Amino acid sequence: MKKATVIIPVYNVEEYLEECMESVIHQTLKEIEILCVNDGSTDHSLQILEQYAKKDDRIRIISQKNGGYGKAMNQGLDAASGEYIGIVEPDDYVPLNMYEDLYRKAKEQNLDFVKADFYRFVTAENGNKELYYNHLSLNPEDYNHVFNPSETPDAIRFIMNTWSGIYRRDFLEQYKIRHHETAGASFQDNGFWFQTFIYAKRAMILDTPYYMNRRDNPNSSVNNREKVYCINQEYDYIKDILMQDEVLWKRFRHVYWFKKYHNYLGTLWRIAEEYRYEYLMRFSEELKRGIALGDVNPDTFTKKTWNNIERIVQDPEHYYKMCVYPRTINQQVFEQITKLEEENQELRQEIKKIRSSKTFRVGKLLLGAPSLLKKKLRGGR
């Protein structure tokens, strides 16, 4: 049995895929299998994978018609044979010692999962990477010791991601932990993340950053109406799982709503502006129902956040006019300014190019010749 399986779900990422693959095949933990699930890519992603597979027999490619992130991940999970499972997004990459370090810690402590801090990064115009350290928890006491997530609801407050750690495959199989198979690549990791936390008995988070998460386009909006409510579908899915066990629902319902509120609010700013009013109205109705059932608890939130929740619930129309609409207008103005700045920069570059051309220098010389001749004639008198 391989020590770890690394699953890479791939869809149209030819620009970044080689960097990702290089970081995985050169891991210091050599006893790994690498499962690349090609989700119907239409660019050269599959050809890149095939080139790597010819050179490294640890790589296995699974191809499917485009079915979305959740389905691709589940294909990988079903096919995995490693003792532990890691996930790498195809536009990200990992340091070479990541899986060796995480595997060693997982084995030492017999962990269901171990996760670590990570970096988000953007690539500057000069090609340099700008790194931003991300802590899974803001509380230093949460780190570097074994804890029981299934009895620690506050652990749900940790930063949500599925890729900065590894999971014991037997644990995932025992609780049938899989991704929600909805269309596209929107939020399907939320349900997987929740399941790992509500079922795990032994886990650890480390204060050493490993994973490199690309954020070159962090504010991309959701323009497809079908994708607008993907987050709602995902949280309905999570709720269905929690409510299968009355004890689990009672234990986690307040922090479930904590995560749900913050993810819904984040989605409100990501979706295209024409959907924001409709989305906010639905958001308000769901919050009302949650409060009426006692599932949304004020003590779970800061005072400032709870005040915001009350505004959304009590008068969503006013909230839209005062908070959402002005921000939408500001966003439009910002986009227009950005566009003008880009056009201005292009114009400056074009002028610089013209001025450095041979034609411009000759023309400048010819235009200046008459005045130069006059000066010489005056000087000769």
N, C-alpha and C positions, 0 to 999 in steps of 0.2 A: 504493500500500500504506500502510495506517495504521501509525504508529510503534509502537503497542501495542494489544493486545486485553486488556481487563479482564473476567475471567470471574467472575460472581457466582452461585453455586449457591443456589437459594432453596427453602426448605421451612418453611412456617408460622412466619414471623418478622415478622408485621405490626407488632409493637410497636417493632421496631428498624429496619425496612427503609428508612424515609424518611431517617433520619440517615445510613445507609450510602450510599444513592443520591445524596444531596446532596453528600457528600464526593467521589464519583466524577465526577459530571457537571461539577463546578466545578474539576477539575484544571487546573493551569496548562499542562500538556501537552494541547493541544486535539485533536491528530490521533490520536484513539483511537476504537476501537469498544468498545461495552459489551454483552457477551453475558450475559443473565440467563436462567439455566436453571431454569425452574419445575418442581420435582420433585413434581408432584401435590399442591400445597398445598391444604389444605381451609379455610384462613382467608381473609383479604382480601389476601394477598400478591400474587396475580396481578392483582387490580384496581389495586393501588398501582403495580405495574410498568407496566401498560397506561396509566395516567395519565401517568407519566414518558415513556413511549415516544411519546405524542402530542405532547409538547413538545420532544423531542430526538431527531432522526433518527439519531443515533449509537447509539441503544439498539435492540437486537434481542432479542426474547423467544423462547426455545425452550421449549415445554411438553412434558412427558412424564408417563406414569403413574409413580407413586412407585416408583422403582427403586433408591434409595439414593444416597449422596454420590458414590461412585466412578463410577457410571453417569452421573450429572448432570455431573460434571467432565469425563468423557470426551466427552460430547456437546458441551460447550463447546470442548474442545481440538480436536475434529474440525472444528468450524465456524469456528474462529478464522482470521483472515487477517492479523493484525498481525505486525510484525517481531518484537516481543517480547510475551510473555504475562505478565500479572499476575493474581493471585487475591485476591479480597476476600470474606471470609465475611460473610453478610448481616446478622449482628448486630454486626459490627465497623465501623470507619470508618478513613479514611486522611487525613492532612494534605494540603492542596491542592497542595503542591509535590513530593509523593513521586515520582510517575511521571516528572516532568520531570527531577528530579535523578538517579534511577536510570537512566533512558534515556540521559542524557548520559554518565554514567560507563560504561555498557555499550558505547556506541558508541566512546568515546575509547579504550577498552582492548580492544575486540573480544572481549567476554566471552560465554561460554555462559550464565552467570547471574551476577547480582550481588544480594546480600542485605544487609540492614541490621539493626541492633539495633531493638528495638521496646518499646512499653509494654504492660503488662497493666493493666487498670483495673476497678474496681468502682464502682458508683454508691451513694453514701451516702444515708442517710434524708433528708437535707436537699437531695438532688439534685445535690450536688457530686461530681465524679469524683475518686477517689483513684488516683493513678498509681504504677505500680511498674516501674522501669527493668529491662529484661532484656537482658543481653549474650549475643550468640550464642556467644562464646567468653570464657573467663576469662583467656586469655592475650592481653595487649595487642599482642604481636608478630604475631598472626594477622591483624590488621586492615590495611586500606588498601593492599594490594599484591596483584598477580596471583599466583595459585598454581594448581597442577594437582591438583584433588581426586582424580582417578583414580589418582594415585600418592602420595596423602597419606592413608593410612588413619586417622590421628589426627583428621582433619577430621570424621570421623563422630561425634566427641565433641561437636561443636557442638550447640546447642539445635535440636531438630527442629521445623521448621514449613515450610510451603510458601508462605505468603502474605506474608512480609516482604521479598520481592524480585521480580525479573522474570527470565524465561527466554527465550533466543533460540528462536523457534519452529522454525527449521531444525534446531537441535540436538535438540529433542524429537522431531521427525519422523525424523531420521537414526537414532536409537536406539530408535524406537517406544516412547517413554516415556509411559505412561498409568497410570491408577489401577486398583487392584484392585476389581472390581465385586462386592462382597458387599452383603448387605442392611444397611439403616440407614445411620448416619453414624459408624461406629466404626473409627477407625484406618486408613482407606483411604489417608490421605495419607502414611503411613509408607513404603509401597512406592515411591510417586512420589518422595519425598525421597531415599531410598536410591539410586534409579536416577540421579537428577541428579548425585549425588556420585560414583558409581562410573564414570560415563561422561564427565563434563565434563573438558575439558583446560585451560580458562582461566576462572577465577572470581575473585571478590573479595567480601569482607565489609567493611562500613563501620561505623564506630563512631558513626554518627549515628542516633538513633532516629526512626522514622517511624510505622510501623503501630500502630494502637490496637486491642488485642485484649481483648474483653470477658471478664471472669471474675466475673460477678455470682453464678454458681452453680458454683464450682470443684470442689465435693465431691459433685456429683450422682452417685448410685450407679447401677449397672447392674442392673436388676431382672428383665430378660427373660433367661431361660436361654439363648436362642439367641444373645444378644449377649455372653454371658460369655466365650466362646472366640473372639471376633472377632480379638483381638490374636494368638492362636495361629495362626489362619488367615492373618493378614497376614504373620507372620514365616515361615511355611511358604512363602508366595508369594515373599517376598524371597529366601529360601534357594534356591528353584528358579531364580530369575533369576541369582543369583551362581554357582550350580553349573553353569550352562551354559558357563562359561569357567573352566577349572581355575586359570588364573593369577589371575583375579579372586577366586575363592573362597579361595585360599591367602593372598592379600594382605589380604582384608577379613574373614576368618572370625572372628578374635579380636574385632575391634571390632563385628562383627555381634552377637556374643554379649554384648558390653558393653551395646549398646542394648537387646537383647532382655531381658536380666536386669532392667535398670532399668524398662523398660516393663511387664514382667510383674509386678514387685513393686508398681509403682504401681497396676496393675489389681487386684491382690489387695485393696487397701484401698478401691477404688471399687465393687467388685461387692457385691451384696446379701449379707448375712451368711450366709444359708443355703447359699450356693455356695462359701464361702471354703475349707472343709475339702477338698472335692473338687478345687477349683482348685489348692490348695497341693500335693496329692498328685501331680497331673499335672505341675505346675511342677518338683517334685523329680525326677520320672522323666526329664523332658527335660534337666535339668541333669546328671543322672548319665550319660546317653548322650553329651552334649556333652563332658563331662570324659573319658570313656572313649575318645572319638575324637580327643582332643587339640585340640578346637575351642575349649574354654573354657580360657583361659590365665590363671593367677594373676597374672602380671605386668601384665595389662591392668587389674586392679582395685587399689584401695587395700587395705591389710592388713585394715582394719575390714570392708570389703565382702566380701573373700574369706572371712573368718571367718564372716560371715553365710551365704554360699553353702554353706560346709561344714556348717553347722548344718542348713540346709534339706535338703541331700543325705543326710547321715548319719542323721538322725533327724527326719523331717518331722512325726511324731506329737508329739514333744516340743516342736518349734518351734511347732506349732499351739497346744499347751497353754500354753506360756510367753509367746509373742509375739502370736499372732493372736487367740486367744480372749479374753485380758484386754483387748486393745484393742477388741474387739467389744463387750464389756460396758461399757467406759468410754464408748464411742460411744453406746450405748443410754442410759446415765445422763446423758450430756451432752445428748442429744436430749430426754430427759424434763425436765431442768432448763430447757432453752431453751423448751420448750412451756409450762412453768409460769411462766417469766418473761414470755412473751408474753401469757398469760392474765391475769397480774397487771397488766401494763401496760394491757391492754384494760379491766380492772376499774377502774384508777385514772382512765383517761380517761372512763369512764362516770360515776364518782362526781363528777369535775370538771364534767362536762356537767350532771348533776343539780343540783349546788350553784349553778351559774350560771343555772339556770332561774328564771323568774318564780314558778312554783308553789312551789319550794323557799324562795324569799325570803319569800313571803307566809306559808307554813307556819311558817317560823322566827319571823316576827314575831308570829304568833298564839300560838305556844307560849311565847314570851317575855313576852307581855302580862300574865299573872297575876303573875309575879314583879316585873315593872316597876310594876304597880299597887300591890302590897304595899309596895314601897320608897317610893313617893310618899305612901301613907297614913301610914306610920311617920314620914316626914319632916314631915307636917302636924301631928302631935301636939305 
